[in-house]
Amino acid sequence: MTATLAPGRPRKRPPAGPVRRIVFLLGVGMILAGLGFLVYCAWQYYGTNIVSKQKQADIRQSITTNWDNGIDGDDVGLLRVKRFGADYEVPIVEGFDDKALASGVGWDPKSADPGEIGNFAIAGHRITHGEPFAKFPELKKGDEVIVETRTSIYTYELRNSGTSITVDFSVGWPLQRVPDPDAAGERPKKAVLTMLTCSELFHTRNRNVVIGDLVGEKDKRTGKTRAIG
């Protein structure tokens, strides 16, 4: 006679072994890691932009308030680039560190001041942290870059396009007093502007570089303008 199970009694499952538990925990860990990565990406590409753009707006307001009161303040000035949009206006803050580049466009404090003989060097993010240089590759030779300080408005004209010069991040000539690979140690004779940003969106080793010459200056106190060069 064949034995049968008593009706109504559930079949017992064998206890889960250690291998099954490990596989389960690994699966949960991978899911949590994936969710964490998605949250990180969302923060980097959306959250940092929201925070930085609000910070830029606050700094712009602080700059104009200081200027109205005859105070230079801690920030360098305001940057305008028509190629980036008719309403484009970003604060230029001191430093090339993460904090500065999350607050606007950073200025190398070892470089020249706006309008000064030498190399006025600035850098900005193409993506994340307000992405002030998002349209950097669209720059063309001959484009004008405006830098405003409390007392003056300086106009620079670009020598090259936004993609024509790419260098490794370790290359130092763009920050020289004369931004030319063959001019190390030379004394500057004119005022120039150098702008730098990452050349690729998801790879930060290379930098795109544009260089501009000072071609005009307006004294905000007297309203007088002069052409240069």
LINDAFEN-V120991 format. One record per run of one state. SS is the DSSP state (a for helix, b for strand, c for the rest). FROM is the first residue (numbers start at 0). TO is the last residue. If there is no record, write none. Layout:
<<SS;FROM;TO> <SS;FROM;TO>>
This chain:
<<c;0;16> <a;17;67> <c;68;75> <b;76;80> <a;81;83> <c;84;88> <b;89;93> <c;94;96> <a;97;100> <c;101;103> <b;104;106> <c;107;116> <b;117;122> <c;123;134> <a;135;137> <c;138;142> <b;143;147> <c;148;150> <b;151;157> <c;158;164> <b;165;167> <c;168;171> <a;172;174> <c;175;189> <b;190;197> <c;198;204> <b;205;218> <c;219;223> <b;224;226> <c;227;228>>
